[in-house]
Amino acid sequence: MRGTLIPLALIGLAGFAAASPCSADSTLEFVRRPGPLIQISVRLSDLATPTAGVQAFLEFDATQVSFQSGTYNTSQFGLPVISPITASGSRITLASGINPLLGQLPITGNTEIAVLTFTSTGTGCTARVRVRPNTVPPTRITDSNAQPIVPLVIRDLWPLCIADFDGDGLLAVVDIFAFLNAWFAGDCRADFDNLGGLAVQDVFAFLNAWFGGC
């Protein structure tokens, strides 16, 4: 969290110095889209600096899903660098930027970069997607001078603790209730053992993971 000084021109108009509210660090996040399809939205949010480009080196859990297709959102990043979006094994690489010829300016608000579509390899519907570690060059967003914008927070869909069912970063009793609600509702996320269909074995598998801790 850090404050950003209001431009001097605004200070002059206001007649006094002031500071803008603190803002979060720039974030690259993966969000599951609602609906029957397994679609992951790759998004930028809380941009601390106007952003002109992005490159992301991703991987997904091929034991859960298989990659089908990917599409860029060209309304704000109209210059795809790596296109079409394909998968090599369990790896996907994205790269895109603004297109000045289309009058596009660096992005300052939240924006969707791309949408990735998967199909389940079983009956589950969980798509674990994350940034690959130790890539050179790394996953990054850049400003209009092609300089990396740091820090960059990454929020992925590959929890380190699978028993944290509600994804709040804590292992608690509410995770058990969240799982059971999903299981009784026939939610495919409750296919915890990914063996096909929902059965009592999924409940035991989840409870074993929960009691095992993280």
N, C-alpha and C positions, 0 to 999 in steps of 0.2 A: 504494500500500500504506500502511495506517495502522493503528495500534493503537487499541483501544477499551477504556476503563476498565471494569472489572467493577463493577456496582452496589454502593453502599456497604453494603447489607444483606448481600450475599454476603461482602464483605470482613470485616464484623463476625463472621459465622459462621466464617469461615476463620481469623480472628485476625490477618490481615496483608493488606497491599495487594498486588494483583497486576494484571497486564494480560492481556487475552485475546490470542490469536495474531492476527497481521495478517491482514486479509481483502482480497480483491480488490475492485475497484470494481464497482458494479452494471453488469450487462451485458445488452444486448438482442442476441440472436443469431438467426440463421436456420440451421436444420439440416435437411438432406435426410433424409426418412424412408426406411428401407429398404423394398424391395418394388418391384413392377413399375410402380406409379403414380408420377407425378411430384408428390410432396407435400412441401411445405416447412413445417416446424414453426417458428413464431415463439415464442421463449422468453425468459424472464427468468432470470438466474442471478446468483449472488454478490451478492444484494441487501444493500447496506450499510445501508439504512434500510427499515423496514416500508413496503410499497408498496400504495397503494389505487387507483391508476388508471394507465392508459397510453394514449397516443395516438401513432400511428405513421403517417407519410406515406411510402409505399413506391412503388417502380417496378420493373418487370421488363423483361427483354429480349424484346420482342415478335417479334424475328427468330428466336428460338429456341423460344418456347413461347407458348401462348395460355391465358388464365385461364379456369377452369371454375367453380370455386366456392370458398367459404371458410366455415369454421365456427369459432365461438368456443368456448373451453373455459370453460363457465359454472360449473364446480365450485368455482372460486376467484374468478373475476371474473364474477359473475352478473348484471351490469348493463351489457349492451352499449349503447353510446351511438350508434354508427353500425352499423345492422343493417337488412337483410342486408349481407354483405360483397360488394361488386361491384367491377368494374374500369371505369375511364373511360380508354379507350385503353390505355396501358401503366401506369396509375397505380391504386394501391389505398390506401384510407385505413382504418385501424383505430382504434377508440376503445372502451374498456371500463373498467369499474371494479368494485369490490366492491359487493355489495348487502347493506347492514346489515339489511334486512328479512328476509333469509334467514339472518341470524346470521353473515355473513361478516366476517372481520377482515382488516386489512392483511396482505399476504403477506410472510413472512420467508424462505421457502425458495425453491428453484428451482421454476418453474412454466411451463407452456405456455399462451400467450395464445390462439393460434389456429392452425389448419391451413389452408394454401392449396393448392389442387389445380390443376394445369396439365396440358395436353396438348402434346405436341411438334408443332411446325409442320413438322418433317422426320422424320428417324429418330434424331436425337440425343436425349439425355435430360437435358441440362444446363439447369437453371432458374437464371438469374442474377437475383437479387433483392437490392435494397439500399434504404436510406433515401434519400429525395429530399433534395438539399441546399437550403439557403436557404428553407425553408418558414416562414411566420409564421402561427400559432405553430409552434414547432419540434417535431420528434419528441421526446417526453419521457415520463418516468414521474413520478408524483407521490405525495406522502405523504397522510395522512388530512386534512391541511389544504389540500389541492390545491396544495401548493408543490412546485416541481420538485426532484427528487433529482439532485444532481450530485456528481461527474462521472458520465456515462453512457457506457460503452464500447459500441461497435456493431461486431458481427462479421457481415459480410454474406456473400453468395454471389456476389459480382461481383468477381472478382479483377482487380486492376490489371494483373497479369502473367498472361496466359493460358497461358504456357509453364510456369508454376509448377504442374505437374499435380497434385502431392501436396498443394498448398495450405499448405505450411509457411512461406511467406514468403521462401523462398530459391530461387534458380535454380541447380540443381546437376544432376550426372549422374543422381542418383536419380530426377529427374523424367522422364528419358528411359526409364529402366527401368519406372517406374510407368506411363507411357503405353504402352509396348510390351506390358507385362503385360495392360493393359486391351484393347489392340488384338487380341492373340492370343486373349484370352478372349471376344472378340465383345462386349465391354462397349460399350454405346451412347455412353458418354462419349468414346470414341475416334473418334467421327465428327467429327473436328476441323474439317473444312471445312463441315460441316452440309449436305452435298449429297445425303445419302441413302445409307445403307449404309456398310460399312467397306471401304476400298480402300487400295491403296498410296499414293494421293494424300494420304490422311489422315496417313500417316507423314511424307511430305515436307513437308506443311503444318505439322505439329508441329515438325519439325526446323528449318524455316525460322524459325519463331517463337522456338524455343529459341536458335538461333545469333544471332538478331536482338537478343536480350537484352531487359531490362526497364528 
